[in-house]
């Protein structure tokens, strides 16, 4: 299992480049060892958009690198410089005839697409935040409509209206292990202060009511791009393991997991000194949702340890959650919860001695 490290802990000296592979008019260079890297909590800049053709299963998620993330930004830049160094060392196989004109690493500066896009200057002299993009895959079937802006040559995709991707009774229907999985914060554990991340969320109708099937069971949907909107905060686990080479070159950052913390709701002023904020259950909304929640042991996204080993142990446990989710059934989970409640009611009515003998393993 590939462990996950903070970008600052990625060991650049151990990265090597495999021989280039020709893909049409471009080349691809795969990097070893395969690594999974986690970002700090960053704010989403724009809606998730198509990366290329409308028919491709490739989308981009762009996030801001605001103040306080200098260590992450420095580590990404160091990684790009490592790629530039490897490009110079392998210039013959990477660039062919162009290699004769490349005499120093600096000659590759204008040819390289850096991972971080520098923010432009505003009219008032301040600067927009720098941003970084990652590739999202596995969600082409969920595209409902692509929204464009501009006309003629300036016409470009601005947003996507996503379709609901429901969870079947076996917990199936989501992206596979090589595609991007999304998780959403359903609240905070009041006892620990830690965020709870879930791969499913109840479907709601336009009025905000939970949807149920003909049997009265909650209808669940996979958390996905539709839940990842500008203004929310995200932690991204991505794979920086491929260099693309065309007229320019750069690294593809393929997202494997995206952990979403929605933007806080707007407070409503009622009287001076008092505000009302729409909130949800601080732990979770239903027992079934809790069963599909990342527990404290699996994920605490607010506390990223600097120690690489500790971070790897924590983040690599996501696969355990995924197998747990597949083994559970949304509809069955509801029925199981009902049965558990019935047993609990009977236990409350039983004599104290008998009640003491019963085990209680329901922490959810």
C-alpha positions as CSV (number, residue, x, y, z in Angstrom):
1,X,0.0,0.0,0.0
2,X,1.3,3.4,-1.0
3,X,1.6,5.7,2.1
4,X,0.7,9.3,2.1
5,X,3.1,12.1,3.1
6,X,2.8,15.8,3.5
7,X,4.3,17.6,0.5
8,X,7.1,19.0,2.7
9,X,8.1,15.4,3.6
10,X,8.3,14.1,0.0
11,X,11.9,12.7,-0.5
12,X,13.0,14.4,-3.8
13,X,16.3,12.6,-3.9
14,X,14.6,9.2,-4.3
15,X,12.6,10.2,-7.4
16,X,13.8,8.7,-10.7
17,X,12.4,9.0,-14.2
18,X,11.4,6.0,-16.3
19,X,12.1,6.1,-20.1
20,X,9.6,8.3,-22.0
21,X,6.6,6.7,-23.7
22,X,5.3,8.1,-26.9
23,X,1.5,9.0,-26.8
24,X,0.5,10.4,-30.1
25,X,2.5,13.6,-30.6
26,X,3.3,13.8,-26.9
27,X,5.5,11.9,-24.5
28,X,4.8,10.7,-21.0
29,X,7.5,10.1,-18.4
30,X,6.5,8.1,-15.3
31,X,8.2,8.7,-12.0
32,X,9.2,6.2,-9.4
33,X,8.5,5.5,-6.6
34,X,4.8,6.2,-6.9
35,X,3.9,8.7,-4.2
36,X,0.7,10.0,-2.6
37,X,1.0,13.6,-1.3
38,X,-1.4,15.6,0.9
39,X,-2.1,19.3,0.7
40,X,-2.9,21.4,3.7
41,X,-6.5,22.7,3.9
42,X,-7.0,25.1,1.0
43,X,-9.9,27.1,-0.4
44,X,-11.5,26.1,-3.7
45,X,-11.0,28.9,-6.3
46,X,-13.4,27.9,-9.1
47,X,-16.0,25.2,-10.0
48,X,-14.6,21.9,-11.2
49,X,-14.3,22.2,-15.0
50,X,-13.5,19.9,-18.0
51,X,-9.8,19.6,-18.5
52,X,-10.0,19.0,-22.3
53,X,-12.6,17.6,-24.6
54,X,-16.2,17.4,-23.3
55,X,-16.1,13.6,-23.8
56,X,-12.9,13.1,-21.8
57,X,-13.1,11.8,-18.2
58,X,-10.7,14.5,-17.0
59,X,-11.6,17.6,-14.9
60,X,-9.6,20.1,-13.0
61,X,-10.0,21.3,-9.4
62,X,-8.2,24.6,-8.7
63,X,-7.5,25.7,-5.2
64,X,-6.0,28.9,-3.7
65,X,-2.7,28.9,-1.8
66,X,-3.3,31.6,0.7
67,X,-1.3,33.0,3.5
68,X,0.0,30.4,6.0
69,X,0.8,27.8,3.4
70,X,4.3,29.0,2.5
71,X,5.9,25.6,3.5
72,X,3.6,23.7,1.1
73,X,4.2,26.3,-1.7
74,X,8.0,26.0,-1.2
75,X,7.8,22.2,-1.3
76,X,5.8,22.3,-4.6
77,X,8.4,24.6,-6.1
78,X,11.2,22.4,-5.0
79,X,9.5,19.4,-6.6
80,X,9.2,21.4,-9.9
81,X,12.9,22.2,-9.8
82,X,13.7,18.5,-9.3
83,X,11.6,17.8,-12.5
84,X,13.5,20.5,-14.4
85,X,16.8,19.0,-13.3
86,X,15.7,15.5,-14.5
87,X,14.6,17.1,-17.8
88,X,18.0,18.6,-18.3
89,X,19.8,15.3,-17.4
90,X,17.5,13.4,-19.9
91,X,17.1,16.1,-22.5
92,X,18.0,13.9,-25.5
93,X,15.3,11.3,-24.7
94,X,12.8,13.9,-23.5
95,X,13.1,16.6,-26.2
96,X,14.9,15.0,-29.2
97,X,16.4,17.5,-31.6
98,X,15.6,20.4,-29.4
99,X,18.1,19.1,-26.9
100,X,21.0,20.7,-28.9
101,X,19.6,24.1,-27.9
102,X,19.4,23.3,-24.2
103,X,22.8,24.0,-22.6
104,X,21.7,24.8,-19.0
105,X,18.8,24.0,-16.8
106,X,17.8,27.7,-17.0
107,X,17.1,27.2,-20.8
108,X,14.2,25.0,-19.7
109,X,12.6,27.7,-17.6
110,X,10.3,29.1,-20.3
111,X,9.5,25.6,-21.5
112,X,8.3,24.3,-18.1
113,X,4.7,24.7,-16.9
114,X,5.0,25.2,-13.1
115,X,2.6,23.5,-10.8
116,X,1.7,26.7,-9.1
117,X,0.1,29.5,-11.1
118,X,1.1,32.9,-9.8
119,X,-1.8,35.3,-9.0
120,X,-2.2,38.4,-11.1
121,X,-2.1,41.9,-9.7
122,X,-5.4,43.6,-9.0
123,X,-6.2,47.2,-10.0
124,X,-5.7,48.4,-6.4
125,X,-2.2,47.0,-6.4
126,X,-2.9,43.9,-4.3
127,X,-2.4,40.4,-5.7
128,X,-4.7,37.5,-6.3
129,X,-3.8,34.3,-4.5
130,X,-1.6,31.8,-6.2
131,X,-3.4,28.6,-7.2
132,X,-2.6,25.0,-8.0
133,X,-4.7,22.6,-10.1
134,X,-5.2,18.8,-9.7
135,X,-6.8,16.4,-12.2
136,X,-10.2,14.7,-11.3
137,X,-11.2,11.5,-13.0
138,X,-14.0,9.0,-12.7
139,X,-17.0,11.4,-12.9
140,X,-17.8,11.7,-16.7
141,X,-21.0,9.7,-16.2
142,X,-22.2,12.3,-13.7
143,X,-22.0,15.3,-16.0
144,X,-25.4,16.7,-16.7
145,X,-24.7,19.9,-18.5
146,X,-21.6,22.0,-19.1
147,X,-22.2,25.7,-18.7
148,X,-20.1,28.0,-20.9
149,X,-19.3,31.7,-20.8
150,X,-18.0,34.0,-23.6
151,X,-18.6,33.9,-27.3
152,X,-16.5,32.7,-30.3
153,X,-12.9,32.0,-29.6
154,X,-13.3,33.2,-26.0
155,X,-16.0,30.7,-25.3
156,X,-14.9,28.4,-22.4
157,X,-16.5,26.1,-19.8
158,X,-17.3,27.9,-16.6
159,X,-19.2,25.3,-14.6
160,X,-20.9,21.9,-14.7
161,X,-24.3,20.9,-13.6
162,X,-23.8,17.5,-12.1
163,X,-26.2,14.6,-11.9
164,X,-26.8,12.7,-8.7
165,X,-24.8,9.5,-8.4
166,X,-26.8,7.2,-6.1
167,X,-25.4,4.4,-3.9
168,X,-26.9,1.0,-4.6
169,X,-27.9,-1.5,-1.8
170,X,-24.4,-3.0,-2.0
171,X,-22.6,0.3,-1.6
172,X,-21.6,0.3,-5.2
173,X,-21.7,2.7,-8.0
174,X,-18.9,5.1,-7.1
175,X,-15.5,5.6,-8.7
176,X,-12.9,2.8,-8.6
177,X,-9.6,2.8,-6.7
178,X,-7.7,4.5,-9.6
179,X,-10.2,7.4,-9.8
180,X,-11.0,10.4,-7.5
181,X,-13.0,9.7,-4.4
182,X,-14.7,12.6,-2.5
183,X,-15.6,12.8,1.2
184,X,-17.6,15.6,2.9
185,X,-17.5,16.9,6.5
186,X,-20.9,16.1,8.1
187,X,-20.1,17.8,11.3
188,X,-17.6,18.0,14.2
189,X,-17.3,15.5,17.1
190,X,-18.1,17.7,20.1
191,X,-16.0,15.5,22.4
192,X,-12.8,15.7,20.3
193,X,-13.3,18.7,18.0
194,X,-12.4,16.6,15.0
195,X,-14.1,16.7,11.7
196,X,-16.1,13.7,10.6
197,X,-15.7,12.8,6.8
198,X,-18.3,10.6,5.0
199,X,-18.2,9.2,1.4
200,X,-22.0,9.2,1.2
201,X,-24.6,11.8,2.0
202,X,-28.4,11.7,1.9
203,X,-30.1,12.8,-1.3
204,X,-32.3,15.9,-0.8
205,X,-35.0,17.3,-2.9
206,X,-35.1,21.0,-4.1
207,X,-36.8,21.9,-0.8
208,X,-34.0,20.4,1.2
209,X,-35.9,17.4,2.4
210,X,-34.3,13.9,2.6
211,X,-35.4,11.7,-0.2
212,X,-36.7,8.1,0.5
213,X,-37.4,5.2,-1.7
214,X,-40.7,3.3,-2.0
215,X,-39.8,1.2,1.1
216,X,-39.2,4.3,3.2
217,X,-35.3,3.9,3.2
218,X,-33.1,7.0,2.8
219,X,-31.7,7.4,-0.7
220,X,-27.9,8.0,-0.5
221,X,-25.6,9.5,-3.1
222,X,-21.9,9.5,-3.4
223,X,-20.1,12.7,-2.4
224,X,-18.6,14.1,-5.6
225,X,-17.8,17.2,-7.6
226,X,-21.3,18.6,-7.1
227,X,-20.5,19.0,-3.4
228,X,-17.2,20.7,-4.1
229,X,-18.0,24.3,-4.7
230,X,-16.1,27.6,-4.6
231,X,-15.6,28.9,-1.1
232,X,-15.4,25.4,0.5
233,X,-12.1,24.2,2.0
234,X,-10.5,21.0,0.7
235,X,-7.7,18.7,1.6
236,X,-6.4,16.8,-1.5
237,X,-4.4,13.6,-1.6
238,X,-2.8,13.5,-5.1
239,X,-0.3,11.5,-7.1
240,X,2.5,13.5,-8.7
241,X,3.9,10.6,-10.7
242,X,3.8,11.6,-14.4
243,X,5.5,14.2,-16.5
244,X,3.9,15.2,-19.9
245,X,6.1,16.5,-22.7
246,X,4.8,18.4,-25.7
247,X,5.8,21.9,-26.8
248,X,6.1,22.5,-23.1
249,X,6.4,20.1,-20.2
250,X,5.0,19.7,-16.6
251,X,3.7,17.4,-14.0
252,X,0.2,15.9,-13.8
253,X,-1.1,16.0,-10.3
254,X,-3.8,13.4,-10.2
255,X,-6.2,13.6,-7.2
256,X,-7.0,10.4,-5.5
257,X,-9.1,11.7,-2.5
258,X,-10.7,15.1,-1.9
259,X,-11.9,15.9,1.6
260,X,-14.5,18.7,1.6
261,X,-15.4,21.1,4.4
262,X,-18.3,23.2,3.2
263,X,-18.2,26.9,3.6
264,X,-20.0,28.0,6.8
265,X,-23.6,29.2,6.4
266,X,-24.2,32.9,6.5
267,X,-25.4,34.1,9.8
268,X,-28.7,35.9,10.0
269,X,-28.9,39.0,12.2
270,X,-32.0,38.9,14.3
271,X,-31.5,41.6,16.9
272,X,-28.4,43.5,17.9
273,X,-25.8,41.2,19.5
274,X,-27.6,38.0,18.4
275,X,-27.2,35.9,15.3
276,X,-28.8,32.6,14.1
277,X,-26.8,30.2,12.0
278,X,-28.3,27.2,10.2
279,X,-26.5,24.1,11.7
280,X,-26.7,20.3,11.5
281,X,-26.2,17.7,14.1
282,X,-22.5,18.2,15.2
283,X,-21.7,14.5,15.0
284,X,-23.7,13.2,12.1
285,X,-27.3,13.2,10.8
286,X,-28.2,9.5,11.0
287,X,-26.7,6.3,12.4
288,X,-26.3,4.9,8.9
289,X,-24.2,7.9,7.9
290,X,-22.1,7.4,11.0
291,X,-21.3,3.9,9.9
292,X,-19.9,5.3,6.7
293,X,-17.9,8.0,8.5
294,X,-14.2,8.3,8.8
295,X,-13.5,7.7,12.5
296,X,-11.1,9.6,14.6
297,X,-8.5,6.8,14.1
298,X,-8.8,7.0,10.3
299,X,-8.9,10.7,9.7
300,X,-8.2,13.9,11.5
301,X,-7.7,16.5,8.8
302,X,-7.3,19.5,11.1
303,X,-4.1,18.1,12.7
304,X,-1.4,17.1,10.1
305,X,1.6,15.8,11.9
306,X,5.0,16.8,10.7
307,X,6.2,13.3,11.4
308,X,6.1,11.4,8.1
309,X,5.5,8.0,9.7
310,X,2.5,9.2,11.8
311,X,1.0,11.0,8.8
312,X,1.4,7.9,6.6
313,X,-0.3,5.7,9.1
314,X,-3.2,8.0,9.5
315,X,-3.9,8.7,5.8
316,X,-3.3,5.3,4.3
317,X,-6.2,4.0,6.3
318,X,-8.6,5.5,3.8
319,X,-8.6,2.1,1.9
320,X,-9.9,0.4,5.1
321,X,-12.8,2.9,5.1
322,X,-13.5,2.2,1.4
323,X,-13.7,-1.6,2.0
324,X,-15.9,-0.9,5.0
325,X,-18.2,1.1,2.9
326,X,-18.5,-1.5,0.2
327,X,-19.4,-4.2,2.7
328,X,-22.2,-2.2,4.2
329,X,-25.6,-1.5,2.7
330,X,-27.3,1.8,2.9
331,X,-30.9,0.4,3.2
332,X,-29.8,-2.5,5.4
333,X,-28.0,-0.1,7.7
334,X,-31.3,1.7,8.4
335,X,-33.0,-1.6,9.2
336,X,-30.1,-2.6,11.4
337,X,-30.4,0.6,13.3
338,X,-34.1,0.1,13.9
339,X,-33.5,-3.4,15.3
340,X,-30.8,-2.1,17.5
341,X,-33.1,0.5,18.9
342,X,-35.8,-2.1,19.6
343,X,-33.2,-4.2,21.5
344,X,-32.1,-1.1,23.5
345,X,-35.7,-0.4,24.5
346,X,-36.1,-4.0,25.8
347,X,-32.8,-3.7,27.7
348,X,-34.1,-0.6,29.4
349,X,-37.1,-2.5,30.7
350,X,-35.2,-5.5,31.8
351,X,-34.0,-6.1,35.5
352,X,-30.8,-4.4,36.4
353,X,-28.8,-7.7,36.7
354,X,-29.8,-8.9,33.2
355,X,-29.0,-5.5,31.8
356,X,-25.5,-5.6,33.3
357,X,-24.7,-8.8,31.4
358,X,-25.5,-7.2,28.1
359,X,-22.6,-5.9,26.0
360,X,-22.8,-2.5,24.5
361,X,-20.6,-2.0,21.4
362,X,-22.7,0.7,19.9
363,X,-20.5,3.8,19.9
364,X,-22.2,5.2,16.9
